[in-house]
């Protein structure tokens, strides 16, 4: 798996409050679909998304208090690290490398409702990662991830 992070998604309890906080810091929202806010942060992206929607999208059962379930119960930290790659094939390649290294599959790579392709896994300590191809964003040759037009 490539050694970089291109996206950090923060699960928030109150989207309006979170957006207001970050914009009060001087952060400018980039093009974003409804119900999520993207901020270009150098060569990566920081996203704000409703906490439960993020959990569901990531395959996390926050109602499951079983300590063996990654991200469940009190262990769900409300954040997902992301690696954006240039193609769907790259998602499969990077995801396979993570699984071969011992990752636990939470959501196998598949075409997503927003038009991209992604999969989600937990590392051995339960940290959640998504590997994604977003056809509306650009990933440069040197690994920078740049927001697109707000569709994905």
C-alpha positions, -999 to 999 in steps of 0.1 A, spaced: 0 0 0 13 35 -8 28 53 21 6 84 21 -27 98 34 -48 118 10 -81 122 29 -91 125 66 -129 123 72 -141 135 105 -175 123 117 -193 153 133 -224 155 155 -236 188 142 -226 197 106 -235 234 109 -215 238 140 -185 219 125 -186 239 93 -188 272 112 -159 262 134 -136 254 105 -146 284 84 -141 306 115 -105 293 115 -102 307 80 -106 274 61 -125 278 28 -148 249 18 -142 235 -16 -167 221 -40 -187 195 -20 -218 174 -25 -248 179 -2 -243 167 34 -205 167 33 -179 195 34 -145 192 17 -116 214 25 -84 214 4 -56 211 29 -24 214 10 -20 182 -11 -47 164 8 -84 168 17 -101 171 51 -138 162 51 -167 168 75 -195 142 74 -223 134 98 -209 108 123 -235 81 119 -235 84 81 -197 80 81 -201 49 104 -227 33 81 -206 40 50 -175 25 66 -192 -7 76 -191 2 113 -218 -12 137 -217 14 165 -244 -5 183 -221 -36 186 -203 -35 219 -182 -66 211 -146 -55 216 -136 -78 186 -155 -57 161 -133 -29 147 -145 5 155 -176 -7 174 -191 8 205 -169 32 224 -140 23 200 -155 41 171 -134 73 169 -155 90 143 -127 93 118 -115 75 87 -81 78 70 -83 77 32 -59 69 4 -72 82 -30 -57 65 -60 -59 72 -98 -80 42 -108 -104 15 -97 -77 -11 -105 -54 8 -81 -80 4 -54 -81 -33 -58 -42 -35 -59 -38 -14 -27 -67 -31 -9 -52 -66 -16 -19 -54 -2 -36 -43 30 -55 -75 34 -24 -96 27 -7 -76 55 -34 -85 80 -62 -59 75 -97 -68 83 -122 -62 55 -151 -40 65 -164 -32 30 -150 -49 0 -141 -26 -30 -172 -19 -51 -188 9 -72 -202 35 -49 -234 55 -51 -214 87 -55 -198 75 -87 -165 62 -75 -151 29 -64 -138 21 -29 -133 -4 -1 -128 0 37 -106 -20 61 -94 -19 97 -58 -22 106 -48 -46 134 -55 -19 160 -89 -11 146 -80 22 128 -103 26 98 -90 32 62 -108 37 30 -90 32 -4 -109 51 -31 -109 61 -67 -129 93 -71 -134 101 -108 -141 138 -99 -109 144 -81 -73 144 -94 -44 124 -79 -11 138 -92 19 117 -101 36 128 -68 5 118 -48 -13 151 -42 -51 147 -40 -70 177 -54 -107 184 -51 -128 183 -82 -161 199 -90 -181 188 -60 -199 157 -74 -180 131 -54 
